[in-house]
Amino acid sequence: MYSDLEQAALKFLEREGGATSVLRLYGALLLSDHSVTRRMTTDVVWRLADQDKVELDYVPLATFGAFLRHWQRNLTIYVSFAVALVTILAIYTLPASTPLVVVRWIFGVIFVLFIPGYMATKVLFPKITDLNALEWFALSIGLSLTSTIFVCFLLNYTPWGITMSSLVSSLTLITILLGTVTLVRQYGVFQFRD
């Protein structure tokens, strides 16, 4: 089934001087046959690599900005930032006396019980394969509760005290800080992986 695609891929590689990206190869194969999918192209590349007809090489992203634009890779971090933002907006814009208070509760619980700990877990374990899903979940909740208790303890000794505003602001600041550290660490792991 893929023999024609394999031949077309090898011809394209020959024209390109022997090296190209999978995305460029996909574009070239798509021009020759409009029914080609990305999955088919990836399968062809892996099949050719298994047959030692091509050699795969890892090419790191050139800049941190290029890494940030790979939104699929960083989706969970961006979603965590969005949950923090929506939580702040819900708390400060939705009145507590309306039926929409449920939105405040839902985002507040997710934010306090999960997001800071998830970011801390991502900082500690930047590779996605380090932990399974249950371990991610358990560590995220445990670290979120720990960080919330620690923040409350520290806020108790500040002039602002422990209020909803000071707690949400502090946890948001921690989330943004840990998210930024996570992105930098993941870029380092992605850039210089073995």
The 8 nearest C-alpha neighbors of each residue, nearest first, counted from 0:
[[1, 2, 3, 4, 5, 39, 43, 42],
 [0, 2, 4, 3, 5, 43, 39, 6],
 [1, 3, 5, 4, 0, 6, 7, 43],
 [4, 2, 6, 5, 1, 7, 0, 8],
 [3, 5, 7, 1, 2, 6, 8, 43],
 [6, 4, 2, 8, 3, 7, 1, 43],
 [5, 7, 9, 3, 4, 8, 10, 2],
 [6, 8, 4, 10, 5, 9, 11, 3],
 [9, 7, 5, 11, 6, 10, 4, 12],
 [8, 10, 12, 6, 11, 7, 13, 5],
 [11, 9, 13, 7, 12, 8, 6, 14],
 [12, 10, 14, 8, 13, 9, 7, 15],
 [13, 11, 17, 15, 9, 14, 10, 8],
 [12, 14, 10, 17, 16, 11, 15, 9],
 [15, 13, 11, 12, 16, 10, 17, 9],
 [16, 14, 12, 13, 17, 18, 11, 19],
 [15, 17, 13, 14, 18, 12, 19, 11],
 [16, 18, 12, 13, 15, 19, 14, 11],
 [19, 17, 16, 15, 12, 20, 13, 54],
 [20, 18, 23, 21, 15, 24, 12, 17],
 [19, 21, 23, 22, 24, 18, 25, 58],
 [20, 22, 24, 23, 25, 19, 41, 40],
 [21, 23, 25, 20, 24, 26, 37, 19],
 [24, 22, 26, 20, 25, 21, 27, 19],
 [23, 25, 21, 27, 22, 26, 28, 20],
 [24, 26, 22, 28, 23, 27, 40, 29],
 [27, 25, 23, 29, 24, 28, 22, 30],
 [26, 28, 24, 30, 29, 25, 23, 31],
 [27, 29, 25, 31, 30, 26, 24, 32],
 [28, 30, 33, 26, 32, 27, 31, 35],
 [31, 29, 27, 28, 32, 33, 26, 25],
 [30, 32, 28, 29, 27, 33, 7, 35],
 [33, 31, 29, 34, 30, 35, 28, 4],
 [34, 32, 29, 35, 30, 31, 28, 36],
 [33, 35, 32, 36, 29, 31, 28, 30],
 [36, 34, 29, 33, 32, 39, 28, 37],
 [37, 35, 39, 38, 40, 34, 29, 25],
 [36, 38, 40, 39, 41, 25, 35, 22],
 [37, 39, 41, 36, 40, 42, 35, 43],
 [40, 38, 42, 36, 37, 41, 43, 35],
 [41, 39, 37, 43, 42, 38, 25, 44],
 [40, 42, 38, 44, 43, 39, 37, 45],
 [41, 43, 39, 45, 40, 44, 46, 38],
 [44, 42, 46, 40, 41, 45, 5, 47],
 [43, 45, 41, 47, 42, 46, 48, 40],
 [44, 46, 48, 42, 47, 43, 49, 41],
 [47, 45, 49, 43, 48, 44, 42, 50],
 [48, 46, 50, 44, 52, 49, 45, 53],
 [47, 49, 51, 45, 53, 50, 46, 54],
 [50, 48, 46, 51, 47, 45, 52, 53],
 [49, 51, 47, 48, 52, 46, 53, 45],
 [52, 50, 48, 49, 53, 47, 54, 46],
 [51, 53, 47, 50, 48, 54, 49, 9],
 [54, 52, 48, 51, 47, 55, 50, 44],
 [53, 55, 48, 56, 51, 52, 47, 18],
 [56, 54, 53, 57, 48, 44, 45, 18],
 [57, 55, 58, 54, 18, 20, 59, 53],
 [56, 58, 59, 55, 192, 190, 60, 20],
 [57, 59, 56, 60, 190, 61, 20, 55],
 [60, 58, 190, 61, 57, 189, 191, 62],
 [61, 59, 62, 66, 65, 58, 190, 63],
 [60, 62, 59, 65, 63, 66, 64, 190],
 [63, 61, 65, 64, 60, 66, 59, 67],
 [62, 64, 66, 65, 67, 186, 61, 60],
 [65, 63, 67, 62, 66, 68, 61, 69],
 [66, 64, 68, 62, 63, 67, 60, 69],
 [65, 67, 63, 64, 68, 69, 60, 62],
 [66, 68, 64, 69, 65, 63, 70, 73],
 [69, 67, 65, 70, 66, 64, 73, 71],
 [70, 68, 67, 66, 71, 72, 73, 65],
 [69, 71, 73, 68, 72, 74, 67, 77],
 [72, 70, 74, 73, 69, 75, 68, 77],
 [71, 73, 70, 69, 74, 75, 66, 67],
 [74, 72, 70, 76, 71, 75, 77, 69],
 [73, 75, 71, 77, 70, 76, 72, 78],
 [76, 74, 78, 77, 73, 79, 72, 71],
 [77, 75, 79, 78, 74, 73, 80, 178],
 [76, 78, 80, 74, 79, 75, 81, 73],
 [79, 77, 81, 75, 80, 76, 74, 82],
 [80, 78, 76, 82, 81, 77, 75, 114],
 [79, 81, 77, 83, 78, 82, 84, 76],
 [80, 82, 78, 84, 79, 83, 85, 77],
 [83, 81, 85, 79, 84, 80, 86, 78],
 [82, 84, 86, 80, 81, 85, 171, 79],
 [83, 85, 81, 87, 86, 82, 88, 80],
 [86, 84, 88, 82, 87, 83, 89, 81],
 [87, 85, 89, 83, 106, 84, 88, 82],
 [86, 88, 84, 90, 85, 89, 91, 83],
 [87, 89, 85, 91, 86, 90, 92, 84],
 [90, 88, 86, 93, 92, 103, 87, 91],
 [89, 91, 87, 88, 103, 92, 93, 86],
 [90, 92, 88, 89, 93, 87, 94, 86],
 [93, 91, 89, 88, 90, 94, 87, 95],
 [94, 92, 89, 90, 91, 95, 99, 100],
 [93, 95, 96, 97, 92, 100, 99, 91],
 [94, 96, 100, 97, 93, 99, 98, 103],
 [95, 97, 94, 100, 98, 99, 93, 101],
 [98, 96, 99, 95, 100, 94, 93, 101],
 [99, 97, 100, 101, 96, 95, 102, 94],
 [100, 98, 101, 97, 102, 93, 103, 94],
 [99, 101, 103, 98, 102, 95, 97, 104],
 [102, 100, 104, 99, 103, 105, 98, 106],
 [103, 101, 105, 100, 104, 99, 106, 89],
 [102, 104, 100, 101, 89, 106, 105, 107],
 [105, 103, 107, 101, 102, 106, 108, 100],
 [106, 104, 102, 108, 107, 103, 101, 109],
 [107, 105, 109, 86, 103, 108, 104, 110],
 [106, 108, 104, 110, 105, 109, 103, 111],
 [107, 109, 111, 105, 110, 106, 112, 104],
 [110, 108, 106, 112, 113, 107, 111, 105],
 [109, 111, 107, 114, 108, 113, 112, 106],
 [110, 112, 108, 109, 113, 107, 114, 143],
 [113, 111, 143, 109, 140, 108, 110, 144],
 [112, 114, 140, 109, 116, 143, 139, 110],
 [113, 115, 117, 110, 116, 79, 118, 111],
 [116, 114, 174, 143, 118, 117, 113, 119],
 [117, 115, 143, 139, 142, 119, 118, 114],
 [116, 118, 139, 114, 120, 119, 115, 113],
 [117, 119, 121, 115, 116, 120, 177, 178],
 [118, 120, 116, 122, 121, 117, 177, 115],
 [121, 119, 117, 123, 122, 118, 124, 116],
 [120, 122, 118, 124, 125, 119, 123, 181],
 [123, 121, 181, 119, 120, 124, 125, 118],
 [122, 124, 120, 121, 125, 119, 181, 118],
 [125, 123, 121, 122, 126, 120, 129, 127],
 [124, 126, 121, 185, 122, 123, 127, 184],
 [127, 125, 128, 129, 124, 185, 188, 121],
 [126, 128, 129, 125, 130, 124, 121, 131],
 [129, 127, 126, 130, 131, 124, 125, 132],
 [128, 130, 126, 127, 124, 131, 125, 135],
 [131, 129, 128, 134, 135, 132, 127, 124],
 [130, 132, 134, 133, 135, 128, 129, 127],
 [133, 131, 135, 134, 136, 130, 137, 127],
 [132, 134, 136, 135, 131, 137, 130, 138],
 [133, 135, 137, 131, 136, 132, 130, 138],
 [136, 134, 132, 138, 133, 137, 139, 130],
 [135, 137, 133, 139, 134, 138, 132, 140],
 [138, 136, 134, 140, 139, 135, 133, 141],
 [139, 137, 141, 135, 140, 136, 142, 134],
 [140, 138, 116, 117, 136, 142, 137, 141],
 [139, 141, 143, 113, 137, 138, 142, 112],
 [142, 140, 138, 144, 143, 139, 137, 145],
 [141, 143, 116, 145, 139, 144, 140, 138],
 [144, 142, 116, 140, 146, 115, 112, 145],
 [143, 145, 147, 141, 142, 146, 112, 148],
 [144, 146, 142, 148, 143, 147, 149, 141],
 [145, 147, 149, 143, 148, 144, 142, 150],
 [148, 146, 150, 144, 149, 145, 143, 151],
 [147, 149, 151, 145, 146, 150, 152, 144],
 [148, 150, 146, 152, 147, 151, 145, 153],
 [149, 151, 147, 153, 152, 148, 146, 154],
 [152, 150, 154, 148, 149, 153, 155, 147],
 [151, 153, 149, 155, 150, 154, 148, 156],
 [154, 152, 150, 155, 151, 156, 149, 157],
 [155, 153, 151, 157, 160, 156, 161, 152],
 [154, 156, 160, 152, 153, 161, 157, 151],
 [157, 155, 154, 153, 160, 158, 152, 159],
 [156, 158, 154, 159, 160, 155, 153, 161],
 [157, 159, 160, 156, 154, 155, 161, 165],
 [160, 158, 157, 161, 165, 154, 162, 155],
 [161, 159, 155, 154, 157, 158, 162, 156],
 [160, 162, 154, 155, 151, 165, 166, 159],
 [163, 161, 165, 164, 160, 166, 159, 167],
 [162, 164, 166, 165, 167, 161, 168, 90],
 [165, 163, 167, 162, 166, 168, 161, 169],
 [164, 166, 168, 162, 167, 163, 169, 161],
 [167, 165, 169, 163, 168, 164, 162, 170],
 [168, 166, 170, 164, 169, 165, 171, 163],
 [169, 167, 171, 165, 166, 170, 164, 172],
 [170, 168, 172, 166, 171, 167, 165, 173],
 [169, 171, 173, 167, 172, 168, 174, 166],
 [172, 170, 174, 168, 173, 169, 167, 175],
 [171, 173, 169, 175, 170, 174, 176, 168],
 [174, 172, 170, 176, 171, 175, 177, 169],
 [175, 173, 171, 115, 177, 172, 176, 178],
 [176, 174, 178, 172, 173, 177, 179, 171],
 [175, 177, 173, 179, 178, 174, 172, 180],
 [178, 176, 180, 174, 179, 175, 118, 173],
 [179, 177, 181, 175, 180, 176, 118, 174],
 [178, 180, 182, 176, 181, 177, 175, 183],
 [179, 181, 177, 183, 178, 182, 184, 176],
 [182, 180, 122, 178, 184, 179, 183, 121],
 [181, 183, 185, 179, 184, 180, 186, 178],
 [182, 184, 186, 180, 181, 185, 179, 187],
 [185, 183, 187, 181, 186, 182, 180, 188],
 [186, 184, 188, 182, 187, 125, 183, 189],
 [185, 187, 189, 183, 184, 188, 190, 182],
 [186, 188, 184, 190, 185, 189, 191, 183],
 [189, 187, 185, 192, 191, 186, 190, 184],
 [190, 188, 186, 187, 192, 191, 185, 59],
 [189, 191, 187, 59, 188, 186, 192, 60],
 [192, 190, 188, 189, 187, 193, 59, 186],
 [191, 193, 188, 189, 190, 187, 59, 57],
 [192, 191, 188, 189, 190, 57, 187, 59]]
